[in-house]
Amino acid sequence: MPEAKSSTHQSGQALIEFDQWAELAKSDPEAFEARRAATIEAVIQQMPAHKQQRMRCLQWKIDQVRNRAANPMAACIKLSEMMWDSLVGPGGLRDTLEQVSEGRFQPQPRATVLEFPAAQ
């Protein structure tokens, strides 16, 4: 069986050492979750500022799917379905690319979001 390889950052440094993460998940699930959250936040922090909030919202959605799933495999299947929907579902990447190539693309309308004072 071939050895699993980790993805590498531009610096050549591994982003995730799978065996270390797997061992941590088995031996100390709370520490694993804390490290996972910190790593995800570090990746989000490296993104352009205008994309960070959207990525935090997406991560929240992913975390909710994981929390609600009966087991890790059920979470994996649901997350895979979400990814496929964003690619080939209505309004997904494929639809958008087809609209652009056919000259029918219209950007989503924008609106001003009103801020309401906190209730006292």
KOLTOR-133978 format. One line per field, with one value per atom (N, C-alpha, C): residue number from 1; residue in one letter; x, y, z. Coordinates in Angstrom, 3 decimals, always signed. Last residue first. Example, Ala and Ser with C-alpha at 12.3 -4.5 7.8 and 13.67 -1.06 7.14 Angstrom:
BEGIN
seq = (2	2	2	1	1	1)
type = (s	s	s	a	a	a)
xx = (+12.850	+13.670	+12.900	+13.190	+12.300	+13.200)
yy = (-2.250	-1.060	+0.030	-5.690	-4.500	-3.300)
zz = (+7.080	+7.140	+7.870	+7.800	+7.800	+7.800)
END
This chain:
BEGIN
seq = (120	120	120	119	119	119	118	118	118	117	117	117	116	116	116	115	115	115	114	114	114	113	113	113	112	112	112	111	111	111	110	110	110	109	109	109	108	108	108	107	107	107	106	106	106	105	105	105	104	104	104	103	103	103	102	102	102	101	101	101	100	100	100	99	99	99	98	98	98	97	97	97	96	96	96	95	95	95	94	94	94	93	93	93	92	92	92	91	91	91	90	90	90	89	89	89	88	88	88	87	87	87	86	86	86	85	85	85	84	84	84	83	83	83	82	82	82	81	81	81	80	80	80	79	79	79	78	78	78	77	77	77	76	76	76	75	75	75	74	74	74	73	73	73	72	72	72	71	71	71	70	70	70	69	69	69	68	68	68	67	67	67	66	66	66	65	65	65	64	64	64	63	63	63	62	62	62	61	61	61	60	60	60	59	59	59	58	58	58	57	57	57	56	56	56	55	55	55	54	54	54	53	53	53	52	52	52	51	51	51	50	50	50	49	49	49	48	48	48	47	47	47	46	46	46	45	45	45	44	44	44	43	43	43	42	42	42	41	41	41	40	40	40	39	39	39	38	38	38	37	37	37	36	36	36	35	35	35	34	34	34	33	33	33	32	32	32	31	31	31	30	30	30	29	29	29	28	28	28	27	27	27	26	26	26	25	25	25	24	24	24	23	23	23	22	22	22	21	21	21	20	20	20	19	19	19	18	18	18	17	17	17	16	16	16	15	15	15	14	14	14	13	13	13	12	12	12	11	11	11	10	10	10	9	9	9	8	8	8	7	7	7	6	6	6	5	5	5	4	4	4	3	3	3	2	2	2	1	1	1)
type = (q	q	q	a	a	a	a	a	a	p	p	p	f	f	f	e	e	e	l	l	l	v	v	v	t	t	t	a	a	a	r	r	r	p	p	p	q	q	q	p	p	p	q	q	q	f	f	f	r	r	r	g	g	g	e	e	e	s	s	s	v	v	v	q	q	q	e	e	e	l	l	l	t	t	t	d	d	d	r	r	r	l	l	l	g	g	g	g	g	g	p	p	p	g	g	g	v	v	v	l	l	l	s	s	s	d	d	d	w	w	w	m	m	m	m	m	m	e	e	e	s	s	s	l	l	l	k	k	k	i	i	i	c	c	c	a	a	a	a	a	a	m	m	m	p	p	p	n	n	n	a	a	a	a	a	a	r	r	r	n	n	n	r	r	r	v	v	v	q	q	q	d	d	d	i	i	i	k	k	k	w	w	w	q	q	q	l	l	l	c	c	c	r	r	r	m	m	m	r	r	r	q	q	q	q	q	q	k	k	k	h	h	h	a	a	a	p	p	p	m	m	m	q	q	q	q	q	q	i	i	i	v	v	v	a	a	a	e	e	e	i	i	i	t	t	t	a	a	a	a	a	a	r	r	r	r	r	r	a	a	a	e	e	e	f	f	f	a	a	a	e	e	e	p	p	p	d	d	d	s	s	s	k	k	k	a	a	a	l	l	l	e	e	e	a	a	a	w	w	w	q	q	q	d	d	d	f	f	f	e	e	e	i	i	i	l	l	l	a	a	a	q	q	q	g	g	g	s	s	s	q	q	q	h	h	h	t	t	t	s	s	s	s	s	s	k	k	k	a	a	a	e	e	e	p	p	p	m	m	m)
xx = (-32.235	-31.703	-32.617	-31.151	-32.244	-31.644	-28.916	-29.189	-30.302	-30.021	-29.398	-29.808	-29.388	-30.365	-29.676	-28.234	-27.846	-28.877	-28.996	-29.255	-28.836	-27.247	-27.690	-27.815	-28.122	-27.539	-28.116	-27.490	-28.400	-27.632	-27.102	-26.557	-27.563	-27.860	-28.088	-27.512	-25.356	-26.408	-26.600	-24.710	-24.300	-25.500	-25.571	-25.944	-25.559	-24.712	-24.414	-24.851	-24.941	-26.187	-25.947	-22.893	-23.188	-24.458	-22.095	-23.192	-23.587	-20.170	-19.758	-20.830	-21.782	-20.707	-20.348	-23.429	-24.016	-22.969	-21.510	-22.312	-22.925	-20.602	-19.678	-20.416	-22.996	-22.392	-21.442	-23.362	-24.372	-23.766	-20.988	-21.240	-22.254	-21.350	-20.254	-20.505	-24.939	-23.585	-22.573	-27.568	-26.798	-25.367	-28.252	-28.787	-27.997	-25.129	-26.512	-26.977	-22.434	-23.337	-24.804	-21.136	-20.499	-21.524	-22.729	-22.153	-21.472	-23.296	-24.365	-23.794	-20.791	-21.310	-22.419	-20.703	-19.700	-20.190	-22.877	-22.858	-21.874	-21.994	-23.194	-23.243	-19.853	-19.596	-20.782	-21.266	-20.365	-20.013	-22.594	-23.367	-22.494	-20.376	-21.301	-22.086	-19.273	-18.479	-19.385	-21.354	-20.924	-20.155	-21.351	-22.556	-22.212	-18.815	-19.083	-20.323	-19.086	-18.187	-18.461	-22.649	-21.286	-20.399	-24.907	-24.927	-23.529	-24.513	-24.412	-24.351	-24.364	-25.684	-25.639	-21.666	-22.301	-23.618	-21.278	-20.518	-21.193	-22.981	-23.220	-22.507	-21.681	-23.045	-23.395	-19.247	-19.250	-20.637	-20.204	-19.532	-19.558	-21.113	-22.050	-21.471	-18.696	-19.775	-20.762	-17.405	-16.878	-17.923	-19.010	-18.953	-18.429	-18.396	-19.781	-19.824	-15.682	-16.109	-17.547	-15.845	-15.207	-15.561	-17.058	-17.743	-17.161	-15.040	-16.354	-17.114	-12.871	-12.788	-14.148	-12.859	-13.363	-13.453	-11.691	-13.075	-13.668	-9.041	-9.995	-11.442	-7.718	-8.015	-9.141	-6.394	-7.199	-7.369	-5.246	-4.349	-5.092	-7.377	-6.652	-5.710	-7.959	-8.895	-8.200	-5.785	-5.947	-6.872	-6.339	-5.081	-5.163	-8.751	-8.736	-7.465	-7.786	-8.763	-8.758	-6.160	-5.576	-6.505	-8.023	-6.943	-6.314	-9.599	-10.201	-9.130	-7.653	-8.362	-8.933	-7.005	-5.972	-6.608	-9.474	-8.888	-7.839	-9.739	-10.719	-10.180	-7.493	-7.611	-8.552	-8.206	-7.023	-7.037	-10.416	-10.596	-9.423	-9.286	-10.226	-10.431	-6.567	-7.096	-8.039	-6.084	-5.612	-6.236	-7.272	-7.524	-7.210	-6.289	-7.747	-8.101	-3.525	-4.105	-5.614	-3.355	-2.994	-3.590	-4.105	-4.898	-4.615	-2.035	-3.413	-4.282	+0.140	+0.129	-1.295	-0.626	-0.428	-0.458	-0.747	-1.914	-1.742	+0.199	+0.859	-0.229	-0.476	-1.088	-0.299	+1.390	+0.278	-0.326	+4.908	+3.621	+2.564	+6.809	+6.462	+5.073	+7.254	+7.682	+7.360	+6.189	+7.494	+8.053	+3.664	+4.660	+6.067	+2.809	+2.670	+3.746	+1.594	+2.646	+2.322	-0.209	-0.111	+0.975	+1.328	+0.659	+0.769	+0.651	+1.494	+0.669	+0.666	-0.100	+0.843	+2.348	+2.301	+1.522	+0.656	+1.495	+1.292	+0.856	+0.000	+0.896)
yy = (+46.911	+47.147	+46.633	+45.650	+45.864	+46.032	+47.398	+46.270	+46.630	+48.923	+49.002	+47.800	+47.482	+47.859	+47.931	+48.291	+47.871	+48.376	+47.063	+48.028	+47.462	+46.684	+45.990	+47.015	+47.321	+47.879	+47.134	+44.928	+45.696	+46.228	+43.817	+44.162	+45.011	+41.009	+42.388	+42.602	+39.051	+39.132	+40.590	+39.619	+39.517	+39.646	+37.634	+38.874	+38.731	+36.099	+36.262	+37.631	+35.479	+35.700	+35.998	+34.651	+36.079	+36.398	+32.073	+32.375	+33.847	+32.092	+31.728	+32.055	+32.785	+33.682	+33.373	+30.526	+31.853	+32.830	+28.549	+28.475	+29.836	+29.427	+29.396	+29.314	+29.080	+30.405	+30.444	+26.307	+27.236	+28.605	+25.461	+25.092	+26.029	+26.531	+26.987	+26.663	+26.888	+26.457	+26.975	+27.295	+28.448	+28.111	+23.946	+25.222	+26.396	+22.012	+22.297	+23.619	+21.634	+21.307	+21.579	+22.864	+22.761	+22.597	+22.737	+24.048	+24.047	+20.002	+20.970	+22.332	+18.979	+18.709	+19.692	+19.947	+20.380	+20.147	+18.597	+20.070	+20.576	+15.951	+16.392	+17.913	+16.080	+15.797	+16.232	+16.479	+17.534	+17.332	+13.990	+15.231	+16.373	+12.251	+12.119	+13.409	+13.147	+13.175	+13.119	+12.570	+13.962	+14.094	+9.794	+10.534	+12.000	+9.294	+8.951	+9.679	+10.161	+10.851	+10.534	+10.154	+9.641	+10.340	+11.713	+10.576	+10.014	+15.270	+13.952	+12.850	+17.678	+17.057	+15.640	+18.410	+18.248	+17.477	+18.612	+17.623	+17.345	+20.748	+19.453	+18.360	+22.716	+22.312	+20.970	+22.956	+22.485	+22.023	+24.015	+22.712	+22.127	+26.501	+25.563	+24.145	+27.611	+27.391	+26.360	+27.797	+26.875	+26.590	+29.767	+28.436	+27.423	+31.889	+31.408	+30.007	+32.163	+31.812	+31.287	+32.925	+31.651	+31.211	+35.426	+34.364	+32.995	+36.763	+36.546	+35.433	+36.768	+36.078	+35.807	+38.278	+36.907	+36.199	+40.733	+40.734	+39.329	+40.052	+40.480	+40.394	+37.088	+38.515	+38.875	+34.666	+35.048	+36.560	+34.118	+34.349	+34.765	+33.525	+34.789	+35.120	+30.940	+32.023	+33.376	+29.600	+29.605	+30.754	+30.033	+30.530	+30.595	+28.652	+30.115	+30.717	+26.046	+26.602	+28.123	+25.856	+25.729	+26.322	+26.076	+27.063	+27.033	+23.801	+25.138	+26.210	+21.796	+21.907	+23.306	+22.216	+22.406	+22.582	+21.573	+22.902	+23.200	+18.906	+19.905	+21.323	+17.770	+17.699	+18.781	+18.188	+18.885	+18.882	+16.431	+17.864	+18.677	+13.868	+14.496	+16.002	+12.400	+13.574	+14.346	+10.040	+10.140	+11.289	+10.378	+9.171	+9.398	+12.849	+12.628	+11.414	+12.331	+13.303	+13.103	+10.507	+10.079	+11.021	+12.186	+10.991	+10.505	+14.081	+14.505	+13.311	+12.420	+13.150	+13.575	+11.522	+10.560	+11.242	+13.979	+13.137	+12.223	+17.025	+15.726	+14.743	+19.615	+18.706	+17.404	+21.030	+21.743	+20.893	+20.780	+20.093	+20.924	+23.131	+22.594	+21.957	+24.481	+23.096	+22.402	+26.947	+26.881	+25.462	+26.458	+26.978	+26.898	+23.378	+24.810	+25.245	+20.167	+21.065	+22.499	+17.364	+18.516	+19.421	+14.206	+15.420	+16.480	+10.874	+12.069	+13.265	+7.516	+8.754	+9.933	+4.951	+5.813	+7.089	+2.215	+3.412	+4.259	-1.179	+0.000	+1.235)
zz = (+24.424	+25.776	+26.826	+21.303	+22.256	+23.665	+19.171	+20.058	+21.028	+16.119	+17.456	+18.313	+12.950	+13.963	+15.324	+9.820	+11.155	+12.131	+6.604	+7.661	+9.010	+3.684	+4.893	+6.003	+0.414	+1.616	+2.815	-2.164	-1.325	-0.125	-5.537	-4.230	-3.475	-7.636	-7.193	-5.792	-9.243	-8.231	-7.826	-12.742	-11.343	-10.403	-15.371	-14.706	-13.236	-18.409	-16.991	-16.482	-21.052	-20.299	-18.826	-22.736	-22.655	-21.894	-22.642	-23.559	-23.526	-20.665	-22.024	-23.058	-18.456	-18.903	-20.351	-18.278	-18.491	-19.013	-17.738	-18.963	-19.284	-15.236	-16.373	-17.701	-13.758	-13.903	-15.095	-13.905	-14.442	-14.704	-12.562	-13.954	-14.599	-9.969	-10.821	-12.286	-9.453	-9.139	-10.147	-9.947	-9.507	-9.148	-9.159	-9.647	-9.071	-9.124	-8.767	-9.349	-9.531	-10.634	-10.332	-7.249	-8.556	-9.672	-5.085	-5.402	-6.766	-5.111	-5.373	-5.755	-4.366	-5.697	-6.065	-1.715	-2.698	-4.117	-0.567	-0.598	-1.644	-0.813	-1.533	-1.649	+0.980	-0.427	-1.289	+3.334	+2.865	+1.394	+3.472	+3.366	+2.844	+3.726	+2.594	+2.394	+6.154	+4.925	+3.695	+7.924	+7.727	+6.417	+7.745	+7.344	+7.093	+8.836	+7.438	+6.924	+11.552	+10.615	+9.148	+12.365	+12.491	+11.467	+12.193	+13.114	+13.363	+12.108	+11.484	+12.539	+13.391	+13.264	+12.705	+13.229	+14.543	+14.464	+10.453	+11.231	+12.575	+9.916	+9.272	+10.061	+11.424	+11.774	+11.155	+10.062	+11.451	+11.882	+7.646	+7.662	+9.074	+8.590	+7.976	+7.969	+9.431	+10.405	+9.867	+6.989	+7.989	+9.067	+5.808	+5.212	+6.223	+7.526	+7.420	+6.825	+6.985	+8.347	+8.340	+4.307	+4.655	+6.071	+4.564	+3.811	+4.165	+5.958	+6.579	+5.869	+4.057	+5.340	+5.972	+1.789	+1.685	+3.039	+2.337	+1.848	+1.698	+3.044	+4.073	+3.598	+1.560	+1.476	+2.454	+3.934	+2.773	+2.729	+6.310	+5.181	+3.919	+7.980	+8.197	+7.040	+7.128	+6.815	+6.958	+8.274	+6.816	+6.405	+10.977	+10.409	+8.884	+11.239	+11.404	+10.819	+10.882	+9.942	+10.029	+13.146	+11.803	+10.754	+15.213	+15.098	+13.703	+14.764	+14.693	+14.506	+15.176	+13.896	+13.725	+17.850	+16.823	+15.451	+18.998	+19.222	+18.145	+18.178	+17.741	+17.913	+19.535	+18.079	+17.568	+22.162	+21.640	+20.113	+22.218	+22.498	+21.966	+21.658	+20.723	+20.961	+22.026	+22.724	+21.792	+20.551	+21.933	+22.713	+18.011	+18.808	+20.284	+17.201	+17.223	+18.082	+17.271	+18.196	+18.318	+15.135	+16.486	+17.528	+13.030	+13.332	+14.750	+13.081	+13.330	+13.710	+12.438	+13.707	+14.072	+9.875	+10.968	+12.332	+8.365	+8.604	+9.804	+8.732	+8.886	+9.316	+6.632	+7.604	+7.590	+5.181	+5.811	+6.915	+5.107	+5.084	+5.797	+3.267	+4.573	+4.496	+1.009	+1.014	+2.324	+0.814	+1.463	+1.444	-0.142	-1.072	-0.489	+1.524	+1.343	+0.365	+0.576	+1.039	+0.704	+1.796	+0.925	+1.469	+2.505	+2.941	+1.858	+1.453	+1.445	+1.864	+2.482	+2.285	+2.350	+0.690	+1.871	+1.551	-0.900	-0.931	+0.318	+0.000	+0.000	+0.000)
END
